[in-house]
Amino acid sequence: MIEPGNDKIPLFKKWRQWYVFVIGILALLILLFYFFTKHFS
Protein backbone atom coordinates (compact mmCIF):
# COMPACT_ATOMS: atom_id res chain seq x y z
CA MET A 1 0.00 0.00 0.00
CA ILE A 2 1.28 3.47 -0.89
CA GLU A 3 1.58 5.88 2.01
CA PRO A 4 0.61 9.49 1.38
CA GLY A 5 3.83 11.47 1.39
CA ASN A 6 4.54 15.04 2.18
CA ASP A 7 4.33 16.70 -1.25
CA LYS A 8 6.25 19.86 -0.47
CA ILE A 9 7.93 21.66 -3.32
CA PRO A 10 11.73 21.48 -2.97
CA LEU A 11 13.89 24.63 -3.10
CA PHE A 12 10.99 27.11 -3.23
CA LYS A 13 7.94 27.31 -0.99
CA LYS A 14 5.45 28.51 -3.62
CA TRP A 15 4.77 27.49 -7.19
CA ARG A 16 4.82 31.17 -8.23
CA GLN A 17 8.51 31.34 -7.31
CA TRP A 18 9.18 28.33 -9.54
CA TYR A 19 7.39 30.02 -12.45
CA VAL A 20 9.41 33.22 -12.01
CA PHE A 21 12.62 31.18 -11.78
CA VAL A 22 11.89 29.20 -14.97
CA ILE A 23 10.84 32.30 -16.93
CA GLY A 24 14.00 34.07 -15.77
CA ILE A 25 16.19 31.17 -16.91
CA LEU A 26 14.46 31.10 -20.30
CA ALA A 27 14.88 34.86 -20.72
CA LEU A 28 18.56 34.54 -19.85
CA LEU A 29 19.01 31.76 -22.41
CA ILE A 30 17.28 33.82 -25.08
CA LEU A 31 19.60 36.76 -24.40
CA LEU A 32 22.69 34.53 -24.41
CA PHE A 33 21.76 32.91 -27.72
CA TYR A 34 20.92 36.33 -29.20
CA PHE A 35 24.36 37.73 -28.33
CA PHE A 36 26.03 34.48 -29.38
CA THR A 37 24.46 34.56 -32.84
CA LYS A 38 25.08 38.30 -33.19
CA HIS A 39 28.77 37.81 -32.37
CA PHE A 40 29.26 35.07 -34.99
CA SER A 41 27.12 36.58 -37.75
PyMOL commands that set and color helices and strands:
alter all, ss='L'
color gray80, all
select helices_A, chain A and resi 15-39
alter helices_A, ss='H'
color red, helices_A
deselect
rebuild
show_as cartoon
